[in-house]
């Protein structure tokens, strides 16, 4: 299946943890936006959610795969980063090259609490 630009219809923001020092010389971790990009969202099937449960994900949650254009920046995304989509924080569970063509797209698997 070929992915085209019109399917990248969701905005996501990738955030990376940064550390600063406060007035008391204590380290403070904060999240900084590194990119806001277009993505395609596909919700994960129930069978795939079982894999998350087996990996220790407990409780009610939502999981999805987001496909983004491959770039120098998107190829640096890792599970240490996090993502904002529709005003909610998503944990990044995995990042891989997508099936839609070599080095054309990156697939980000992410989850969030379903509260």
KEVOMI-255734 format. One record per residue: residue number from 1; residue in one letter; x, y, z of N, C-alpha, C, CB in turn. Coordinates in pm, whole numbers. Glycine has a CB too. Layout:
residues N
 pos code     nx     ny     nz    cax    cay    caz     cx     cy     cz    cbx    cby    cbz
 NUM    A      X      Y      Z      X      Y      Z      X      Y      Z      X      Y      Z
...
This chain:
residues 115
 pos code     nx     ny     nz    cax    cay    caz     cx     cy     cz    cbx    cby    cbz
   1    X     84   -118      0      0      0      0     89    125      0    -96      0    122
   2    X     56    217    -83    135    340    -93     69    451    -11    150    383   -240
   3    X    148    520     64     99    631    146    117    760     69    174    637    283
   4    X     14    847     73     29    977      7      9   1089    108    -72    991   -110
   5    X     44   1209     70     43   1324    161    -94   1352    221     91   1447     88
   6    X   -202   1326    148   -335   1356    201   -372   1266    320   -439   1339     91
   7    X   -303   1153    335   -330   1064    449   -260   1112    577   -285    922    416
   8    X   -164   1203    564    -96   1259    681   -183   1376    729     52   1307    646
   9    X   -289   1344    803   -390   1443    838   -400   1474    987   -523   1397    789
  10    X   -304   1430   1065   -302   1456   1210   -175   1531   1245   -312   1322   1292
  11    X   -186   1625   1339    -68   1698   1387    -22   1634   1516    -99   1850   1408
  12    X    107   1604   1523    166   1552   1646    288   1638   1679    206   1401   1632
  13    X    315   1648   1807    434   1719   1853    521   1620   1928    397   1842   1943
  14    X    645   1609   1888    741   1523   1955    813   1607   2059    843   1458   1854
  15    X    823   1554   2181    892   1623   2289   1007   1538   2339    794   1657   2404
  16    X   1113   1607   2382   1232   1542   2435   1261   1599   2573   1354   1560   2339
  17    X   1302   1514   2666   1334   1558   2802   1462   1640   2801   1348   1436   2897
  18    X   1459   1749   2875   1577   1833   2894   1596   1853   3044   1564   1971   2818
  19    X   1716   1886   3082   1745   1910   3223   1801   2051   3239   1845   1805   3280
  20    X   1745   2123   3334   1793   2258   3365   1825   2262   3515   1686   2369   3327
  21    X   1893   2366   3556   1927   2383   3698   1848   2502   3751   2083   2404   3719
  22    X   1780   2482   3865   1701   2591   3922   1788   2680   4012   1581   2536   4001
  23    X   1725   2777   4080   1796   2871   4166   1863   2807   4286   1703   2976   4213
  24    X   1820   2685   4320   1880   2613   4432   1984   2512   4384   1772   2541   4513
  25    X   2025   2525   4257   2123   2437   4195   2077   2292   4190   2255   2446   4270
  26    X   1944   2272   4180   1888   2138   4168   1845   2115   4023   1768   2119   4265
  27    X   1866   1994   3976   1828   1959   3838   1677   1947   3828   1897   1827   3794
  28    X   1622   2008   3725   1479   2002   3698   1462   1947   3557   1410   2143   3714
  29    X   1383   1839   3546   1358   1783   3414   1233   1849   3355   1340   1628   3421
  30    X   1241   1887   3230   1129   1948   3160   1123   1887   3020   1144   2104   3153
  31    X   1008   1902   2955    991   1853   2819    994   1970   2722    859   1775   2804
  32    X   1070   1955   2615   1081   2059   2512   1032   2004   2379   1227   2110   2499
  33    X    956   2085   2305    911   2046   2172   1032   2041   2078    803   2145   2117
  34    X   1046   1931   2005   1153   1925   1905   1098   1928   1763   1237   1798   1925
  35    X    969   1894   1747    908   1898   1613    757   1887   1623    964   1784   1525
  36    X    689   1959   1537    545   1942   1517    530   1903   1371    462   2073   1554
  37    X    475   1783   1349    474   1726   1214    338   1663   1183    585   1621   1200
  38    X    316   1637   1054    194   1571   1008    213   1420   1017    160   1613    862
  39    X    105   1350   1053    111   1204   1069    -20   1140   1026    144   1167   1214
  40    X    -12   1013    999   -131    930    977   -148    846   1102   -117    839    847
  41    X   -272    839   1155   -298    762   1276   -379    637   1242   -373    847   1380
  42    X   -333    523   1295   -408    398   1286   -418    340   1427   -339    296   1187
  43    X   -540    325   1476   -557    268   1608   -515    121   1606   -703    282   1656
  44    X   -455     77   1718   -405    -59   1730   -522   -152   1757   -298    -70   1842
  45    X   -519   -269   1696   -625   -369   1716   -620   -427   1857   -613   -482   1612
  46    X   -727   -491   1896   -733   -550   2030   -627   -658   2049   -871   -610   2055
  47    X   -595   -734   1944   -492   -839   1959   -356   -777   1987   -486   -926   1831
  48    X   -328   -661   1927   -201   -594   1954   -198   -538   2095   -176   -482   1852
  49    X   -314   -499   2147   -319   -447   2284   -282   -554   2385   -459   -393   2315
  50    X   -310   -680   2353   -273   -790   2441   -122   -793   2460   -324   -926   2385
  51    X    -47   -760   2354     99   -754   2365    142   -647   2464    162   -727   2228
  52    X     72   -532   2464    104   -427   2561     76   -476   2702     22   -299   2531
  53    X    -36   -547   2722    -68   -600   2854     37   -699   2900   -206   -666   2853
  54    X     83   -783   2809    186   -881   2842    317   -812   2879    209   -978   2725
  55    X    338   -692   2826    461   -618   2853    450   -536   2981    494   -527   2736
  56    X    340   -550   3055    328   -480   3183    241   -357   3180    461   -442   3231
  57    X    179   -326   3069     88   -212   3058    -44   -255   3123     67   -167   2906
  58    X    -79   -195   3235   -199   -237   3308   -299   -122   3311   -163   -282   3452
  59    X   -427   -157   3301   -531    -56   3309   -590    -26   3173   -478     71   3371
  60    X   -674     75   3170   -739    113   3046   -650    209   2969   -877    177   3073
  61    X   -624    177   2843   -535    261   2764   -576    256   2617   -389    218   2781
  62    X   -526    352   2543   -543    356   2398   -406    340   2335   -612    489   2352
  63    X   -401    272   2223   -274    253   2152   -297    279   2004   -217    110   2175
  64    X   -198    338   1940   -209    370   1797    -71    369   1734   -278    507   1777
  65    X    -72    360   1601     51    372   1523     40    499   1440     76    245   1432
  66    X    143    580   1446    148    706   1373    259    696   1269    172    827   1470
  67    X    225    723   1144    323    720   1037    358    863    999    270    641    914
  68    X    488    894    996    536   1028    963    641   1016    854    595   1099   1089
  69    X    666   1127    786    773   1128    685    907   1106    753    773   1261    605
  70    X    992   1029    689   1127   1008    739   1211   1132    710   1191    881    675
  71    X   1282   1177    810   1372   1292    795   1487   1274    892   1298   1429    819
  72    X   1584   1360    882   1696   1354    976   1645   1362   1119   1797   1468    947
  73    X   1546   1447   1143   1493   1463   1278   1406   1345   1320   1412   1591   1286
  74    X   1313   1299   1236   1224   1191   1277   1299   1060   1298   1113   1172   1174
  75    X   1413   1044   1232   1492    922   1253   1563    923   1389   1595    907   1141
  76    X   1559   1035   1464   1620   1040   1598   1518   1011   1708   1684   1177   1621
  77    X   1391    996   1674   1287    970   1775   1308    832   1836   1144    981   1712
  78    X   1298    826   1969   1313    699   2042   1205    690   2150   1456    687   2105
  79    X   1191    574   2213   1094    561   2323   1124    648   2445   1087    419   2365
  80    X   1240    710   2450   1271    803   2559   1193    933   2540   1425    832   2565
  81    X   1158    964   2415   1079   1084   2384    932   1057   2414   1098   1126   2236
  82    X    849   1159   2398    705   1142   2411    637   1227   2302    656   1183   2554
  83    X    507   1209   2289    435   1273   2182    307   1337   2236    402   1172   2071
  84    X    269   1451   2179    143   1516   2212     54   1506   2087    164   1666   2256
  85    X    -66   1454   2106   -164   1444   1996   -302   1471   2053   -158   1302   1927
  86    X   -376   1559   1990   -510   1599   2037   -509   1643   2183   -609   1484   2018
  87    X   -403   1711   2223   -394   1764   2359   -363   1661   2466   -521   1829   2393
  88    X   -330   1538   2427   -300   1431   2522   -156   1387   2507   -395   1312   2502
  89    X    -97   1344   2617     41   1294   2617     38   1145   2584    111   1319   2755
  90    X    119   1107   2486    133    967   2445    275    921   2474     99    949   2293
  91    X    290    803   2534    422    741   2553    460    672   2423    421    639   2673
  92    X    582    691   2381    631    625   2260    685    487   2300    742    711   2188
  93    X    623    383   2243    661    247   2277    760    186   2178    539    161   2284
  94    X    759    235   2056    850    181   1955    855    269   1832    807     40   1916
  95    X    966    263   1761    986    341   1639   1057    250   1539   1069    474   1666
  96    X   1005    248   1415   1069    166   1313   1044    225   1175   1018     20   1319
  97    X   1121    179   1078   1099    219    940    967    156    895   1218    176    848
  98    X    881    235    833    751    186    788    765    103    661    654    302    765
  99    X    661     24    632    660    -62    515    642     14    384    550   -164    529
 100    X    603    141    391    568    217    271    687    262    186    490    336    311
 101    X    800    209    206    915    244    122   1038    273    205    883    363     36
 102    X   1149    228    156   1276    242    229   1307    390    255   1391    177    149
 103    X   1324    421    385   1362    555    432   1265    665    390   1499    589    382
 104    X   1140    628    358   1039    728    321    953    766    440    951    676    209
 105    X    919    666    525    830    692    637    880    620    763    688    648    604
 106    X    844    676    877    876    619   1008    743    587   1076    963    718   1096
 107    X    736    471   1141    614    433   1215    643    442   1365    566    289   1176
 108    X    560    518   1434    573    536   1580    456    466   1647    578    689   1619
 109    X    484    369   1732    380    303   1810    375    373   1946    406    148   1826
 110    X    255    418   1985    243    498   2108    117    456   2184    239    650   2075
 111    X    117    485   2314      1    453   2398    -22    567   2498     21    317   2472
 112    X   -144    573   2547   -179    673   2649   -288    614   2737   -226    807   2584
 113    X   -305    671   2856   -415    633   2943   -545    671   2874   -402    701   3084
 114    X   -645    587   2887   -772    612   2819   -872    686   2907   -833    482   2774
 115    X   -827    742   3018   -917    809   3112  -1011    905   3051   -841    879   3214
